[in-house]
Amino acid sequence: MVTKISNLINNLLTVNVFFVLLSFIWFGIAVIGKYTNIPLGLQIWHSLWEPLFLPAISVLMGGAILSGTISYVSKNLNNSSF
């Protein structure tokens, strides 16, 4: 059961990592576009920061902590001899 939950969390975190990386790349390209006077969606990115990107980053950090905790606990439970 713990393995299935851990695998699900890891799969969701993998998707989330790619989403966060793509949003960061978009931000970088949009900033370069702003300085070259090419509209590449910086205003749209700013409007999506709070409702979309900030929660995605928070879920990524929280999920990484949760995944590490589950891994640590399951490893210690498997190594302990009751």
VOPAGU-2260 file (C-alpha; in pm, 1 decimal, decimal comma):
REM VOPAGU-2260
SITE   aa  ch    i         X         Y         Z
SITE  MET   A    0       0,0       0,0       0,0
SITE  VAL   A    1     278,4     240,5      91,3
SITE  THR   A    2     458,2     154,6    -231,9
SITE  LYS   A    3     152,4     238,6    -442,9
SITE  ILE   A    4     107,8     571,8    -266,4
SITE  SER   A    5     476,6     647,8    -300,0
SITE  ASN   A    6     471,7     564,0    -672,5
SITE  LEU   A    7     164,0     782,8    -724,7
SITE  ILE   A    8     326,1    1075,5    -544,3
SITE  ASN   A    9     646,9    1031,4    -745,0
SITE  ASN   A   10     456,4    1023,1   -1075,6
SITE  LEU   A   11     261,2    1337,9    -986,4
SITE  LEU   A   12     581,9    1511,0    -879,9
SITE  THR   A   13     748,0    1417,3   -1208,2
SITE  VAL   A   14     467,9    1579,9   -1406,4
SITE  ASN   A   15     477,2    1880,4   -1174,5
SITE  VAL   A   16     854,8    1921,3   -1217,7
SITE  PHE   A   17     817,8    1944,2   -1593,7
SITE  PHE   A   18     530,0    2192,0   -1558,3
SITE  VAL   A   19     736,7    2414,1   -1326,1
SITE  LEU   A   20    1039,2    2394,2   -1557,2
SITE  LEU   A   21     830,5    2485,6   -1861,1
SITE  SER   A   22     676,6    2779,5   -1675,9
SITE  PHE   A   23    1025,3    2899,7   -1578,2
SITE  ILE   A   24    1141,9    2872,3   -1938,6
SITE  TRP   A   25     834,7    3067,5   -2049,4
SITE  PHE   A   26     915,5    3334,9   -1791,5
SITE  GLY   A   27    1274,6    3363,4   -1912,2
SITE  ILE   A   28    1171,7    3390,8   -2276,3
SITE  ALA   A   29     901,1    3644,5   -2191,0
SITE  VAL   A   30    1148,5    3862,2   -1998,7
SITE  ILE   A   31    1389,6    3856,2   -2293,0
SITE  GLY   A   32    1097,7    3946,3   -2520,7
SITE  LYS   A   33    1004,9    4241,3   -2299,5
SITE  TYR   A   34    1354,7    4385,3   -2327,2
SITE  THR   A   35    1355,9    4338,8   -2703,8
SITE  ASN   A   36    1002,8    4484,5   -2736,6
SITE  ILE   A   37     854,0    4156,7   -2859,4
SITE  PRO   A   38     532,1    4061,9   -2675,5
SITE  LEU   A   39     583,1    3702,5   -2559,9
SITE  GLY   A   40     326,0    3685,7   -2281,0
SITE  LEU   A   41     493,7    3833,5   -1975,1
SITE  GLN   A   42     168,2    3997,7   -1863,2
SITE  ILE   A   43     -14,4    3667,2   -1903,0
SITE  TRP   A   44     257,7    3491,4   -1707,6
SITE  HIS   A   45     227,0    3749,7   -1427,2
SITE  SER   A   46    -149,7    3705,3   -1417,9
SITE  LEU   A   47    -104,2    3326,1   -1385,4
SITE  TRP   A   48     165,2    3347,2   -1117,2
SITE  GLU   A   49     -57,4    3344,6    -810,4
SITE  PRO   A   50    -339,3    3111,6    -918,9
SITE  LEU   A   51    -129,2    2856,9   -1112,0
SITE  PHE   A   52     248,9    2869,7   -1080,6
SITE  LEU   A   53     280,8    2947,3    -709,2
SITE  PRO   A   54      62,3    2650,8    -604,6
SITE  ALA   A   55     251,0    2424,3    -846,8
SITE  ILE   A   56     581,9    2521,1    -685,9
SITE  SER   A   57     431,0    2473,6    -338,6
SITE  VAL   A   58     297,3    2128,7    -429,1
SITE  LEU   A   59     638,8    2038,8    -569,1
SITE  MET   A   60     817,4    2135,5    -248,0
SITE  GLY   A   61     558,5    1974,2     -21,3
SITE  GLY   A   62     547,1    1658,8    -230,8
SITE  ALA   A   63     924,3    1628,6    -228,4
SITE  ILE   A   64     923,4    1652,7     150,9
SITE  LEU   A   65     637,9    1401,0     174,8
SITE  SER   A   66     806,6    1160,8     -66,3
SITE  GLY   A   67    1132,4    1179,7     126,1
SITE  THR   A   68     954,3    1125,3     456,3
SITE  ILE   A   69     763,7     822,1     323,9
SITE  SER   A   70    1085,4     677,3     182,9
SITE  TYR   A   71    1271,6     732,3     509,2
SITE  VAL   A   72     995,5     582,1     723,7
SITE  SER   A   73     942,1     280,1     499,2
SITE  LYS   A   74    1317,7     213,0     485,2
SITE  ASN   A   75    1342,9     228,4     864,0
SITE  LEU   A   76    1037,3       4,8     909,2
SITE  ASN   A   77    1183,4    -253,9     672,4
SITE  ASN   A   78    1520,8    -250,0     850,0
SITE  SER   A   79    1381,7    -270,7    1203,3
SITE  SER   A   80    1340,2    -610,9    1362,9
SITE  PHE   A   81    1039,3    -642,3    1587,5
